[in-house]
Amino acid sequence: MAQPSRIEIARRRLKVVRYSVGVTAAAAFALFALAARAAHPGTSSGSASTAADSTAVTGSDDPYGDVESSDSFGGFGSSSVSPSYTSAPSVQSGGS
């Protein structure tokens, strides 16, 4: 019986490496998914807490405070940001 060629041997090795990498990647993905599920706060065992327990209620629904009454935008009356409409610089050709 004839010896397999070097190309056939290389193809077999490549096939084994590809399967090994695929199995390793699948196992790593599964472990990562399990770790992420275990670390998720909704699945942890312990005392149940609600959002009201962990955050302070301020009495206002505006998380940024009263921006309209502050003078942080120079007293322009509106806290919105609008684009500046300046003209573009003109380019002169160097022709004679």
Secondary structure, 3 states (H helix, E strand, C coil): CCCCCHHHHHHHHHHHHHHHHHHHHHHHHHHHHHHHHHHCCCCCCCCCCCHHHHCCCCCCCCCCCCCCCCCCCCCCCCCCCCCCCCCCCCCCCCCC
